[in-house]
Amino acid sequence: MSGLSGKIALVTGSSRGIGRGIAERLARDGATVAIHYGRDRPAADEAVGAIEAAGGKAFAVQADLASMDDIKAMFAALDERGGRIDILVNNAAALVSAHIQDTTEEIFDRLVSTNLRGTYFITKYAIERMGEGGRIINISSNCTRVAYPEVSVYGLTKAGIENMALGLAQQLGAQGITVNTVVPGIVDTDMNASWLSEDTKSYVHGLTALGRLGSVEEIANVVAFLASEQASWVTAQTIEASGGCRI
Ligand SMILES: NC(=O)c1ccc[n+]([C@@H]2O[C@H](COP(=O)([O-])OP(=O)(O)OC[C@H]3O[C@@H](n4cnc5c(N)ncnc54)[C@H](OP(=O)(O)O)[C@@H]3O)[C@@H](O)[C@H]2O)c1
């Protein structure tokens, strides 16, 4: 399938985990993918190599999402390659597990600057480079729907980007740009490495209607649909790909 041929996609946090799965899928669908990473250049290079080995097109771009200077430098690098962005997937995020009583100002500022301010301004600068038919897809979490008090700041950053999507869908509709949100269930990535063991996996299976963890490919399938021409009439929607987690 090459439905995204000629399109340029920027996928934040695509050096590993869910973002890498999304990048590989969009590249397989024909897009040229900017593999964004924060710190791990070798992982980004490996993701680019895997896409190229499969016959796709990709290149790496760096920005710590907490640094506005980095974000501006990343867009300058994208501009040197033509600057147009057709598909933006706001996937990168940092997670710190902390109830409110354990949340320091440093944790709060780090998560808000990375997940919320970084995502907000990447979106602002991407919109300036996006035309008719553009796609913005944000990756959120079901902690905006059910209570997870142990991720109090992470949760409010996800609620923030969901709210951003609603307003932008209204504003950008006139330009033919859609804005949607995908909510993954629990996927075995580095983000969950500190707590996912064989025991906790079976606990997660019990919380999930389909009785298992998801894969990065199952999240990427939904993103690929929203990025495609088939989703031209879908905007301002939040779609959960969680196997029915905590329904
Ligand atoms: N995994 C799950 O179960 C799950 C469930 C619900 C929602 N989600 C959401 O899905 C998305 C992807 O999660 P994941 O599990 O794939 O995460 P992950 O494996 O921890 O990967 C995170 C990615 O984000 C980048 N990143 C992190 N902090 C950054 C920063 N300050 N600046 C720039 N890049 C940064 C990392 O790049 P570097 O390594 O180069 O820094 C990496 O590419 C996130 O939005 C997450 O909230 C995940």
The ligand as an SDF file (V2000), in Angstrom:
LIG
                    3D

 48 52  0  0  0  0  0  0  0  0999 V2000
    3.3330    2.2870   26.5980 N   0  0  0  0  0  0  0  0  0  0  0  0
    2.1030    2.3930   27.0520 C   0  0  0  0  0  0  0  0  0  0  0  0
    1.5680    1.4770   27.6920 O   0  0  0  0  0  0  0  0  0  0  0  0
    1.3120    3.6400   26.7970 C   0  0  0  0  0  0  0  0  0  0  0  0
   -0.0330    3.6760   27.2420 C   0  0  0  0  0  0  0  0  0  0  0  0
   -0.7710    4.8250   27.0120 C   0  0  0  0  0  0  0  0  0  0  0  0
   -0.2100    5.8920   26.3460 C   0  0  0  0  0  0  0  0  0  0  0  0
    1.1030    5.8250   25.9440 N   0  0  0  0  0  0  0  0  0  0  0  0
    1.6430    6.9830   25.2390 C   0  0  0  0  0  0  0  0  0  0  0  0
    2.2400    6.5320   24.0270 O   0  0  0  0  0  0  0  0  0  0  0  0
    3.3370    7.3870   23.6740 C   0  0  0  0  0  0  0  0  0  0  0  0
    4.5840    6.5560   23.4330 C   0  0  0  0  0  0  0  0  0  0  0  0
    4.8850    5.8180   24.6010 O   0  0  0  0  0  0  0  0  0  0  0  0
    6.0140    4.6910   24.6390 P   0  0  0  0  0  0  0  0  0  0  0  0
    5.5620    3.7090   25.6520 O   0  0  0  0  0  0  0  0  0  0  0  0
    6.3400    4.2490   23.2640 O   0  0  0  0  0  0  0  0  0  0  0  0
    7.2360    5.5360   25.2590 O   0  0  0  0  0  0  0  0  0  0  0  0
    8.7980    5.1710   25.3420 P   0  0  0  0  0  0  0  0  0  0  0  0
    9.0470    3.7690   24.9430 O   0  0  0  0  0  0  0  0  0  0  0  0
    9.2190    5.6240   26.7000 O   0  0  0  0  0  0  0  0  0  0  0  0
    9.4440    6.1350   24.2360 O   0  0  0  0  0  0  0  0  0  0  0  0
    9.3820    7.5070   24.4380 C   0  0  0  0  0  0  0  0  0  0  0  0
    9.8350    8.2460   23.1820 C   0  0  0  0  0  0  0  0  0  0  0  0
    9.6860    9.6400   23.4460 O   0  0  0  0  0  0  0  0  0  0  0  0
   10.9540   10.2980   23.3600 C   0  0  0  0  0  0  0  0  0  0  0  0
   11.0760   11.2610   24.4520 N   0  0  0  0  0  0  0  0  0  0  0  0
   10.8740   11.0800   25.7730 C   0  0  0  0  0  0  0  0  0  0  0  0
   11.1460   12.1960   26.4670 N   0  0  0  0  0  0  0  0  0  0  0  0
   11.5460   13.1130   25.5410 C   0  0  0  0  0  0  0  0  0  0  0  0
   11.9910   14.4620   25.6080 C   0  0  0  0  0  0  0  0  0  0  0  0
   12.0920   15.1310   26.7690 N   0  0  0  0  0  0  0  0  0  0  0  0
   12.3230   15.0770   24.4670 N   0  0  0  0  0  0  0  0  0  0  0  0
   12.2420   14.4360   23.2870 C   0  0  0  0  0  0  0  0  0  0  0  0
   11.8340   13.1580   23.1570 N   0  0  0  0  0  0  0  0  0  0  0  0
   11.4960   12.5130   24.2640 C   0  0  0  0  0  0  0  0  0  0  0  0
   11.9980    9.2000   23.4910 C   0  0  0  0  0  0  0  0  0  0  0  0
   13.1750    9.5950   22.7910 O   0  0  0  0  0  0  0  0  0  0  0  0
   14.6560    9.4940   23.4830 P   0  0  0  0  0  0  0  0  0  0  0  0
   14.7780    8.1120   24.0020 O   0  0  0  0  0  0  0  0  0  0  0  0
   15.6240    9.8140   22.4030 O   0  0  0  0  0  0  0  0  0  0  0  0
   14.6550   10.5320   24.5760 O   0  0  0  0  0  0  0  0  0  0  0  0
   11.2860    8.0180   22.8380 C   0  0  0  0  0  0  0  0  0  0  0  0
   11.4500    8.0660   21.4410 O   0  0  0  0  0  0  0  0  0  0  0  0
    3.4630    8.3880   24.8250 C   0  0  0  0  0  0  0  0  0  0  0  0
    2.7650    9.5700   24.5030 O   0  0  0  0  0  0  0  0  0  0  0  0
    2.7570    7.6990   25.9720 C   0  0  0  0  0  0  0  0  0  0  0  0
    2.2660    8.6250   26.9090 O   0  0  0  0  0  0  0  0  0  0  0  0
    1.8660    4.7370   26.1600 C   0  0  0  0  0  0  0  0  0  0  0  0
  1  2  1  0
  2  3  2  0
  2  4  1  0
  4  5  1  0
  4 48  2  0
  5  6  2  0
  6  7  1  0
  7  8  2  0
  8  9  1  0
  8 48  1  0
  9 10  1  0
  9 46  1  0
 10 11  1  0
 11 12  1  0
 11 44  1  0
 12 13  1  0
 13 14  1  0
 14 15  2  0
 14 16  1  0
 14 17  1  0
 17 18  1  0
 18 19  2  0
 18 20  1  0
 18 21  1  0
 21 22  1  0
 22 23  1  0
 23 24  1  0
 23 42  1  0
 24 25  1  0
 25 26  1  0
 25 36  1  0
 26 27  1  0
 26 35  1  0
 27 28  2  0
 28 29  1  0
 29 30  1  0
 29 35  2  0
 30 31  1  0
 30 32  2  0
 32 33  1  0
 33 34  2  0
 34 35  1  0
 36 37  1  0
 36 42  1  0
 37 38  1  0
 38 39  2  0
 38 40  1  0
 38 41  1  0
 42 43  1  0
 44 45  1  0
 44 46  1  0
 46 47  1  0
M  CHG  2   8   1  16  -1
M  END
$$$$
